[in-house]
Amino acid sequence: MMTLAAVLCCAMTTTVFTACGSDDEENNNPASDTTPVAAVMDYTLTVGDDMVNYLDLTVDYYDADGKVQTEPMTQKTWTKKVSAKLPATLGARLKAQLKSGVDVSTQEKVSVAYGYNYMGYAVSATDKVVSDIVSHGTSTSLDMKGEKVSEWLERHADGLVKFLFVFDAKGQPKSSSWQ
C-alpha cells in the first residue's frame, strides 16, 4: 500500500511540474508584430470636368509584383491601394493628352484642375504599421485659353503628377523618381 502511495505521489508531482510549462512561447514574440513584411501605398488622384471632357488620362502605377500597370482614368477620381512584399517600389503617375478629334484651340477658357493624395508605409504580418509614414497631397487649378492647352501638355509629357518610393527590406521609404 505504501509503495502504491509513493508511486502515485511521484506521478502527481511529475504532472504538476509538467503542467507548469508554457504553450505560448511563440505568441509572446513581439518581434513578429514589429517586423516589416510589406509596403502599402494608398493613392487618390482627382481631376476637373474639363480634363475628363477634353483629355485622355492614364495612370501608371507599380503593382504588387513591382510591374508598372497602366489604367485609363475616365472619371474624376481614381483610387488604388497596393501592397507589395519588401523590398518594394511603389508610386503613381498621371499622364494626359488631347482626346482624338478634340479641338480645344477655339475654347476661350479651359480649366485644368487636378490633385493627388498618397500615403505609404510598411506593415507587419499582422498589418500593424511599423515604419515611417510618407504622405502628401496637393492640388493645382489654372485656366488657360484653348490654344495654350497643347503647349501645356507638351511641357508635362512625362506626367502631371508623379511620385515614387522605394521601400528597403526594413520598410523604410526613400523618395525616388520616375525614369
Biotite code that builds the C-alpha atoms (Angstrom):
import biotite.structure as struc

atoms = struc.array([
    struc.Atom([0.000, 0.000, 0.000], chain_id="A", res_id=1, res_name="MET", atom_name="CA", element="C"),
    struc.Atom([2.861, 2.382, 0.841], chain_id="A", res_id=2, res_name="MET", atom_name="CA", element="C"),
    struc.Atom([4.538, 1.532, -2.442], chain_id="A", res_id=3, res_name="THR", atom_name="CA", element="C"),
    struc.Atom([1.354, 2.414, -4.323], chain_id="A", res_id=4, res_name="LEU", atom_name="CA", element="C"),
    struc.Atom([1.079, 5.724, -2.440], chain_id="A", res_id=5, res_name="ALA", atom_name="CA", element="C"),
    struc.Atom([4.718, 6.559, -3.257], chain_id="A", res_id=6, res_name="ALA", atom_name="CA", element="C"),
    struc.Atom([4.207, 5.818, -6.955], chain_id="A", res_id=7, res_name="VAL", atom_name="CA", element="C"),
    struc.Atom([1.023, 7.962, -7.054], chain_id="A", res_id=8, res_name="LEU", atom_name="CA", element="C"),
    struc.Atom([2.808, 10.798, -5.259], chain_id="A", res_id=9, res_name="CYS", atom_name="CA", element="C"),
    struc.Atom([5.653, 10.720, -7.817], chain_id="A", res_id=10, res_name="CYS", atom_name="CA", element="C"),
    struc.Atom([3.188, 10.639, -10.714], chain_id="A", res_id=11, res_name="ALA", atom_name="CA", element="C"),
    struc.Atom([1.237, 13.631, -9.358], chain_id="A", res_id=12, res_name="MET", atom_name="CA", element="C"),
    struc.Atom([4.429, 15.617, -8.772], chain_id="A", res_id=13, res_name="THR", atom_name="CA", element="C"),
    struc.Atom([5.566, 14.954, -12.353], chain_id="A", res_id=14, res_name="THR", atom_name="CA", element="C"),
    struc.Atom([2.129, 16.036, -13.644], chain_id="A", res_id=15, res_name="THR", atom_name="CA", element="C"),
    struc.Atom([2.222, 19.273, -11.631], chain_id="A", res_id=16, res_name="VAL", atom_name="CA", element="C"),
    struc.Atom([5.677, 20.231, -12.919], chain_id="A", res_id=17, res_name="PHE", atom_name="CA", element="C"),
    struc.Atom([4.757, 19.304, -16.493], chain_id="A", res_id=18, res_name="THR", atom_name="CA", element="C"),
    struc.Atom([1.570, 21.390, -16.354], chain_id="A", res_id=19, res_name="ALA", atom_name="CA", element="C"),
    struc.Atom([3.557, 24.483, -15.432], chain_id="A", res_id=20, res_name="CYS", atom_name="CA", element="C"),
    struc.Atom([5.191, 24.695, -18.890], chain_id="A", res_id=21, res_name="GLY", atom_name="CA", element="C"),
    struc.Atom([4.211, 27.454, -21.311], chain_id="A", res_id=22, res_name="SER", atom_name="CA", element="C"),
    struc.Atom([2.438, 26.631, -24.578], chain_id="A", res_id=23, res_name="ASP", atom_name="CA", element="C"),
    struc.Atom([2.509, 30.149, -25.988], chain_id="A", res_id=24, res_name="ASP", atom_name="CA", element="C"),
    struc.Atom([6.190, 30.969, -26.207], chain_id="A", res_id=25, res_name="GLU", atom_name="CA", element="C"),
    struc.Atom([5.832, 31.784, -29.939], chain_id="A", res_id=26, res_name="GLU", atom_name="CA", element="C"),
    struc.Atom([2.867, 34.108, -29.299], chain_id="A", res_id=27, res_name="ASN", atom_name="CA", element="C"),
    struc.Atom([4.896, 36.186, -26.851], chain_id="A", res_id=28, res_name="ASN", atom_name="CA", element="C"),
    struc.Atom([7.468, 37.104, -29.510], chain_id="A", res_id=29, res_name="ASN", atom_name="CA", element="C"),
    struc.Atom([6.993, 40.851, -30.006], chain_id="A", res_id=30, res_name="PRO", atom_name="CA", element="C"),
    struc.Atom([9.415, 40.910, -32.958], chain_id="A", res_id=31, res_name="ALA", atom_name="CA", element="C"),
    struc.Atom([6.835, 39.316, -35.256], chain_id="A", res_id=32, res_name="SER", atom_name="CA", element="C"),
    struc.Atom([4.471, 42.257, -34.691], chain_id="A", res_id=33, res_name="ASP", atom_name="CA", element="C"),
    struc.Atom([7.172, 44.844, -35.418], chain_id="A", res_id=34, res_name="THR", atom_name="CA", element="C"),
    struc.Atom([8.996, 43.133, -38.272], chain_id="A", res_id=35, res_name="THR", atom_name="CA", element="C"),
    struc.Atom([8.068, 44.755, -41.592], chain_id="A", res_id=36, res_name="PRO", atom_name="CA", element="C"),
    struc.Atom([6.973, 42.333, -44.310], chain_id="A", res_id=37, res_name="VAL", atom_name="CA", element="C"),
    struc.Atom([5.155, 44.527, -46.862], chain_id="A", res_id=38, res_name="ALA", atom_name="CA", element="C"),
    struc.Atom([4.856, 48.095, -48.103], chain_id="A", res_id=39, res_name="ALA", atom_name="CA", element="C"),
    struc.Atom([1.437, 49.642, -48.679], chain_id="A", res_id=40, res_name="VAL", atom_name="CA", element="C"),
    struc.Atom([0.543, 52.683, -50.772], chain_id="A", res_id=41, res_name="MET", atom_name="CA", element="C"),
    struc.Atom([-2.894, 54.332, -50.885], chain_id="A", res_id=42, res_name="ASP", atom_name="CA", element="C"),
    struc.Atom([-3.425, 56.579, -53.916], chain_id="A", res_id=43, res_name="TYR", atom_name="CA", element="C"),
    struc.Atom([-6.118, 59.089, -54.840], chain_id="A", res_id=44, res_name="THR", atom_name="CA", element="C"),
    struc.Atom([-5.971, 61.208, -57.990], chain_id="A", res_id=45, res_name="LEU", atom_name="CA", element="C"),
    struc.Atom([-8.656, 63.761, -58.888], chain_id="A", res_id=46, res_name="THR", atom_name="CA", element="C"),
    struc.Atom([-9.292, 65.883, -61.968], chain_id="A", res_id=47, res_name="VAL", atom_name="CA", element="C"),
    struc.Atom([-11.820, 68.522, -63.027], chain_id="A", res_id=48, res_name="GLY", atom_name="CA", element="C"),
    struc.Atom([-14.597, 68.308, -65.625], chain_id="A", res_id=49, res_name="ASP", atom_name="CA", element="C"),
    struc.Atom([-12.641, 69.889, -68.496], chain_id="A", res_id=50, res_name="ASP", atom_name="CA", element="C"),
    struc.Atom([-9.836, 67.367, -68.063], chain_id="A", res_id=51, res_name="MET", atom_name="CA", element="C"),
    struc.Atom([-12.262, 64.444, -68.307], chain_id="A", res_id=52, res_name="VAL", atom_name="CA", element="C"),
    struc.Atom([-14.059, 66.050, -71.262], chain_id="A", res_id=53, res_name="ASN", atom_name="CA", element="C"),
    struc.Atom([-11.019, 67.076, -73.361], chain_id="A", res_id=54, res_name="TYR", atom_name="CA", element="C"),
    struc.Atom([-8.157, 64.785, -72.347], chain_id="A", res_id=55, res_name="LEU", atom_name="CA", element="C"),
    struc.Atom([-7.288, 61.103, -72.400], chain_id="A", res_id=56, res_name="ASP", atom_name="CA", element="C"),
    struc.Atom([-5.971, 60.494, -68.905], chain_id="A", res_id=57, res_name="LEU", atom_name="CA", element="C"),
    struc.Atom([-3.932, 57.469, -67.881], chain_id="A", res_id=58, res_name="THR", atom_name="CA", element="C"),
    struc.Atom([-2.423, 56.412, -64.583], chain_id="A", res_id=59, res_name="VAL", atom_name="CA", element="C"),
    struc.Atom([0.796, 54.402, -64.440], chain_id="A", res_id=60, res_name="ASP", atom_name="CA", element="C"),
    struc.Atom([1.387, 52.690, -61.098], chain_id="A", res_id=61, res_name="TYR", atom_name="CA", element="C"),
    struc.Atom([3.529, 49.934, -59.619], chain_id="A", res_id=62, res_name="TYR", atom_name="CA", element="C"),
    struc.Atom([1.560, 46.805, -58.741], chain_id="A", res_id=63, res_name="ASP", atom_name="CA", element="C"),
    struc.Atom([2.191, 44.206, -56.010], chain_id="A", res_id=64, res_name="ALA", atom_name="CA", element="C"),
    struc.Atom([4.697, 42.396, -58.261], chain_id="A", res_id=65, res_name="ASP", atom_name="CA", element="C"),
    struc.Atom([6.728, 45.550, -58.939], chain_id="A", res_id=66, res_name="GLY", atom_name="CA", element="C"),
    struc.Atom([5.488, 45.896, -62.514], chain_id="A", res_id=67, res_name="LYS", atom_name="CA", element="C"),
    struc.Atom([4.177, 49.129, -63.971], chain_id="A", res_id=68, res_name="VAL", atom_name="CA", element="C"),
    struc.Atom([0.492, 48.908, -64.847], chain_id="A", res_id=69, res_name="GLN", atom_name="CA", element="C"),
    struc.Atom([-1.470, 51.477, -66.848], chain_id="A", res_id=70, res_name="THR", atom_name="CA", element="C"),
    struc.Atom([-5.149, 52.231, -66.329], chain_id="A", res_id=71, res_name="GLU", atom_name="CA", element="C"),
    struc.Atom([-7.333, 54.780, -68.087], chain_id="A", res_id=72, res_name="PRO", atom_name="CA", element="C"),
    struc.Atom([-8.803, 57.450, -65.833], chain_id="A", res_id=73, res_name="MET", atom_name="CA", element="C"),
    struc.Atom([-12.291, 58.005, -67.219], chain_id="A", res_id=74, res_name="THR", atom_name="CA", element="C"),
    struc.Atom([-13.859, 59.564, -64.142], chain_id="A", res_id=75, res_name="GLN", atom_name="CA", element="C"),
    struc.Atom([-12.932, 62.494, -61.934], chain_id="A", res_id=76, res_name="LYS", atom_name="CA", element="C"),
    struc.Atom([-11.450, 60.297, -59.186], chain_id="A", res_id=77, res_name="THR", atom_name="CA", element="C"),
    struc.Atom([-9.065, 57.344, -59.317], chain_id="A", res_id=78, res_name="TRP", atom_name="CA", element="C"),
    struc.Atom([-8.167, 55.399, -56.171], chain_id="A", res_id=79, res_name="THR", atom_name="CA", element="C"),
    struc.Atom([-5.988, 52.375, -55.607], chain_id="A", res_id=80, res_name="LYS", atom_name="CA", element="C"),
    struc.Atom([-4.390, 50.565, -52.672], chain_id="A", res_id=81, res_name="LYS", atom_name="CA", element="C"),
    struc.Atom([-1.353, 48.415, -53.422], chain_id="A", res_id=82, res_name="VAL", atom_name="CA", element="C"),
    struc.Atom([0.522, 46.139, -51.040], chain_id="A", res_id=83, res_name="SER", atom_name="CA", element="C"),
    struc.Atom([3.857, 44.570, -52.030], chain_id="A", res_id=84, res_name="ALA", atom_name="CA", element="C"),
    struc.Atom([6.385, 42.350, -50.253], chain_id="A", res_id=85, res_name="LYS", atom_name="CA", element="C"),
    struc.Atom([9.544, 44.120, -49.111], chain_id="A", res_id=86, res_name="LEU", atom_name="CA", element="C"),
    struc.Atom([11.740, 45.418, -50.619], chain_id="A", res_id=87, res_name="PRO", atom_name="CA", element="C"),
    struc.Atom([9.276, 47.221, -52.881], chain_id="A", res_id=88, res_name="ALA", atom_name="CA", element="C"),
    struc.Atom([8.882, 50.099, -55.294], chain_id="A", res_id=89, res_name="THR", atom_name="CA", element="C"),
    struc.Atom([5.514, 51.875, -55.241], chain_id="A", res_id=90, res_name="LEU", atom_name="CA", element="C"),
    struc.Atom([4.304, 55.007, -56.956], chain_id="A", res_id=91, res_name="GLY", atom_name="CA", element="C"),
    struc.Atom([1.900, 56.549, -59.454], chain_id="A", res_id=92, res_name="ALA", atom_name="CA", element="C"),
    struc.Atom([1.989, 58.956, -62.378], chain_id="A", res_id=93, res_name="ARG", atom_name="CA", element="C"),
    struc.Atom([-0.900, 60.797, -64.091], chain_id="A", res_id=94, res_name="LEU", atom_name="CA", element="C"),
    struc.Atom([-0.401, 61.416, -67.812], chain_id="A", res_id=95, res_name="LYS", atom_name="CA", element="C"),
    struc.Atom([-2.612, 63.380, -70.205], chain_id="A", res_id=96, res_name="ALA", atom_name="CA", element="C"),
    struc.Atom([-3.025, 64.013, -73.922], chain_id="A", res_id=97, res_name="GLN", atom_name="CA", element="C"),
    struc.Atom([-5.747, 65.553, -76.030], chain_id="A", res_id=98, res_name="LEU", atom_name="CA", element="C"),
    struc.Atom([-8.540, 63.190, -76.972], chain_id="A", res_id=99, res_name="LYS", atom_name="CA", element="C"),
    struc.Atom([-8.543, 62.182, -80.600], chain_id="A", res_id=100, res_name="SER", atom_name="CA", element="C"),
    struc.Atom([-10.722, 64.514, -82.649], chain_id="A", res_id=101, res_name="GLY", atom_name="CA", element="C"),
    struc.Atom([-10.990, 67.159, -79.919], chain_id="A", res_id=102, res_name="VAL", atom_name="CA", element="C"),
    struc.Atom([-10.044, 70.715, -80.865], chain_id="A", res_id=103, res_name="ASP", atom_name="CA", element="C"),
    struc.Atom([-9.812, 72.981, -77.844], chain_id="A", res_id=104, res_name="VAL", atom_name="CA", element="C"),
    struc.Atom([-7.967, 75.766, -79.664], chain_id="A", res_id=105, res_name="SER", atom_name="CA", element="C"),
    struc.Atom([-11.218, 77.717, -80.135], chain_id="A", res_id=106, res_name="THR", atom_name="CA", element="C"),
    struc.Atom([-12.197, 77.496, -76.461], chain_id="A", res_id=107, res_name="GLN", atom_name="CA", element="C"),
    struc.Atom([-11.998, 80.830, -74.652], chain_id="A", res_id=108, res_name="GLU", atom_name="CA", element="C"),
    struc.Atom([-11.181, 79.076, -71.360], chain_id="A", res_id=109, res_name="LYS", atom_name="CA", element="C"),
    struc.Atom([-10.140, 75.542, -70.434], chain_id="A", res_id=110, res_name="VAL", atom_name="CA", element="C"),
    struc.Atom([-9.997, 74.818, -66.709], chain_id="A", res_id=111, res_name="SER", atom_name="CA", element="C"),
    struc.Atom([-7.226, 72.468, -65.721], chain_id="A", res_id=112, res_name="VAL", atom_name="CA", element="C"),
    struc.Atom([-7.716, 71.186, -62.185], chain_id="A", res_id=113, res_name="ALA", atom_name="CA", element="C"),
    struc.Atom([-6.029, 68.131, -60.704], chain_id="A", res_id=114, res_name="TYR", atom_name="CA", element="C"),
    struc.Atom([-4.783, 66.909, -57.379], chain_id="A", res_id=115, res_name="GLY", atom_name="CA", element="C"),
    struc.Atom([-3.373, 63.930, -55.574], chain_id="A", res_id=116, res_name="TYR", atom_name="CA", element="C"),
    struc.Atom([-3.047, 62.347, -52.166], chain_id="A", res_id=117, res_name="ASN", atom_name="CA", element="C"),
    struc.Atom([-0.894, 59.399, -51.219], chain_id="A", res_id=118, res_name="TYR", atom_name="CA", element="C"),
    struc.Atom([0.107, 57.604, -48.062], chain_id="A", res_id=119, res_name="MET", atom_name="CA", element="C"),
    struc.Atom([2.787, 54.909, -47.926], chain_id="A", res_id=120, res_name="GLY", atom_name="CA", element="C"),
    struc.Atom([4.021, 52.770, -45.037], chain_id="A", res_id=121, res_name="TYR", atom_name="CA", element="C"),
    struc.Atom([5.340, 49.313, -44.121], chain_id="A", res_id=122, res_name="ALA", atom_name="CA", element="C"),
    struc.Atom([3.279, 46.760, -42.203], chain_id="A", res_id=123, res_name="VAL", atom_name="CA", element="C"),
    struc.Atom([3.992, 43.650, -40.147], chain_id="A", res_id=124, res_name="SER", atom_name="CA", element="C"),
    struc.Atom([2.460, 40.234, -40.748], chain_id="A", res_id=125, res_name="ALA", atom_name="CA", element="C"),
    struc.Atom([-0.481, 41.374, -38.576], chain_id="A", res_id=126, res_name="THR", atom_name="CA", element="C"),
    struc.Atom([-0.969, 44.547, -40.701], chain_id="A", res_id=127, res_name="ASP", atom_name="CA", element="C"),
    struc.Atom([0.402, 46.803, -37.973], chain_id="A", res_id=128, res_name="LYS", atom_name="CA", element="C"),
    struc.Atom([2.118, 49.945, -39.342], chain_id="A", res_id=129, res_name="VAL", atom_name="CA", element="C"),
    struc.Atom([5.803, 49.561, -38.452], chain_id="A", res_id=130, res_name="VAL", atom_name="CA", element="C"),
    struc.Atom([7.662, 52.226, -40.437], chain_id="A", res_id=131, res_name="SER", atom_name="CA", element="C"),
    struc.Atom([7.734, 55.900, -41.184], chain_id="A", res_id=132, res_name="ASP", atom_name="CA", element="C"),
    struc.Atom([4.604, 57.035, -42.992], chain_id="A", res_id=133, res_name="ILE", atom_name="CA", element="C"),
    struc.Atom([5.116, 59.060, -46.143], chain_id="A", res_id=134, res_name="VAL", atom_name="CA", element="C"),
    struc.Atom([2.163, 61.134, -47.200], chain_id="A", res_id=135, res_name="SER", atom_name="CA", element="C"),
    struc.Atom([1.452, 64.184, -49.243], chain_id="A", res_id=136, res_name="HIS", atom_name="CA", element="C"),
    struc.Atom([-1.342, 65.825, -51.105], chain_id="A", res_id=137, res_name="GLY", atom_name="CA", element="C"),
    struc.Atom([-1.809, 68.893, -53.209], chain_id="A", res_id=138, res_name="THR", atom_name="CA", element="C"),
    struc.Atom([-3.978, 70.314, -55.937], chain_id="A", res_id=139, res_name="SER", atom_name="CA", element="C"),
    struc.Atom([-3.456, 72.562, -58.935], chain_id="A", res_id=140, res_name="THR", atom_name="CA", element="C"),
    struc.Atom([-6.011, 74.670, -60.719], chain_id="A", res_id=141, res_name="SER", atom_name="CA", element="C"),
    struc.Atom([-5.459, 77.001, -63.629], chain_id="A", res_id=142, res_name="LEU", atom_name="CA", element="C"),
    struc.Atom([-7.405, 78.415, -66.529], chain_id="A", res_id=143, res_name="ASP", atom_name="CA", element="C"),
    struc.Atom([-5.920, 78.902, -69.970], chain_id="A", res_id=144, res_name="MET", atom_name="CA", element="C"),
    struc.Atom([-7.018, 79.723, -73.459], chain_id="A", res_id=145, res_name="LYS", atom_name="CA", element="C"),
    struc.Atom([-7.716, 76.641, -75.523], chain_id="A", res_id=146, res_name="GLY", atom_name="CA", element="C"),
    struc.Atom([-4.859, 77.469, -77.884], chain_id="A", res_id=147, res_name="GLU", atom_name="CA", element="C"),
    struc.Atom([-2.376, 77.019, -74.989], chain_id="A", res_id=148, res_name="LYS", atom_name="CA", element="C"),
    struc.Atom([-3.505, 73.523, -73.963], chain_id="A", res_id=149, res_name="VAL", atom_name="CA", element="C"),
    struc.Atom([-1.288, 71.618, -76.442], chain_id="A", res_id=150, res_name="SER", atom_name="CA", element="C"),
    struc.Atom([1.771, 73.579, -75.347], chain_id="A", res_id=151, res_name="GLU", atom_name="CA", element="C"),
    struc.Atom([0.948, 72.932, -71.696], chain_id="A", res_id=152, res_name="TRP", atom_name="CA", element="C"),
    struc.Atom([0.542, 69.196, -72.367], chain_id="A", res_id=153, res_name="LEU", atom_name="CA", element="C"),
    struc.Atom([3.925, 69.054, -74.113], chain_id="A", res_id=154, res_name="GLU", atom_name="CA", element="C"),
    struc.Atom([5.628, 70.586, -71.062], chain_id="A", res_id=155, res_name="ARG", atom_name="CA", element="C"),
    struc.Atom([4.038, 67.866, -68.899], chain_id="A", res_id=156, res_name="HIS", atom_name="CA", element="C"),
    struc.Atom([4.520, 64.919, -71.267], chain_id="A", res_id=157, res_name="ALA", atom_name="CA", element="C"),
    struc.Atom([6.275, 62.872, -68.553], chain_id="A", res_id=158, res_name="ASP", atom_name="CA", element="C"),
    struc.Atom([3.339, 63.322, -66.169], chain_id="A", res_id=159, res_name="GLY", atom_name="CA", element="C"),
    struc.Atom([1.200, 65.923, -64.451], chain_id="A", res_id=160, res_name="LEU", atom_name="CA", element="C"),
    struc.Atom([1.569, 64.135, -61.142], chain_id="A", res_id=161, res_name="VAL", atom_name="CA", element="C"),
    struc.Atom([4.300, 61.661, -60.306], chain_id="A", res_id=162, res_name="LYS", atom_name="CA", element="C"),
    struc.Atom([5.607, 60.210, -57.103], chain_id="A", res_id=163, res_name="PHE", atom_name="CA", element="C"),
    struc.Atom([7.681, 57.118, -56.428], chain_id="A", res_id=164, res_name="LEU", atom_name="CA", element="C"),
    struc.Atom([9.076, 55.500, -53.285], chain_id="A", res_id=165, res_name="PHE", atom_name="CA", element="C"),
    struc.Atom([11.489, 52.638, -52.795], chain_id="A", res_id=166, res_name="VAL", atom_name="CA", element="C"),
    struc.Atom([10.932, 50.745, -49.542], chain_id="A", res_id=167, res_name="PHE", atom_name="CA", element="C"),
    struc.Atom([14.022, 48.869, -48.341], chain_id="A", res_id=168, res_name="ASP", atom_name="CA", element="C"),
    struc.Atom([13.949, 45.423, -46.672], chain_id="A", res_id=169, res_name="ALA", atom_name="CA", element="C"),
    struc.Atom([13.401, 47.133, -43.289], chain_id="A", res_id=170, res_name="LYS", atom_name="CA", element="C"),
    struc.Atom([10.370, 49.007, -44.628], chain_id="A", res_id=171, res_name="GLY", atom_name="CA", element="C"),
    struc.Atom([11.973, 52.440, -44.689], chain_id="A", res_id=172, res_name="GLN", atom_name="CA", element="C"),
    struc.Atom([10.793, 54.553, -47.641], chain_id="A", res_id=173, res_name="PRO", atom_name="CA", element="C"),
    struc.Atom([13.073, 56.667, -49.783], chain_id="A", res_id=174, res_name="LYS", atom_name="CA", element="C"),
    struc.Atom([11.806, 59.086, -52.395], chain_id="A", res_id=175, res_name="SER", atom_name="CA", element="C"),
    struc.Atom([12.763, 58.249, -55.940], chain_id="A", res_id=176, res_name="SER", atom_name="CA", element="C"),
    struc.Atom([11.824, 59.494, -59.411], chain_id="A", res_id=177, res_name="SER", atom_name="CA", element="C"),
    struc.Atom([10.210, 58.034, -62.498], chain_id="A", res_id=178, res_name="TRP", atom_name="CA", element="C"),
    struc.Atom([12.668, 57.244, -65.273], chain_id="A", res_id=179, res_name="GLN", atom_name="CA", element="C"),
])
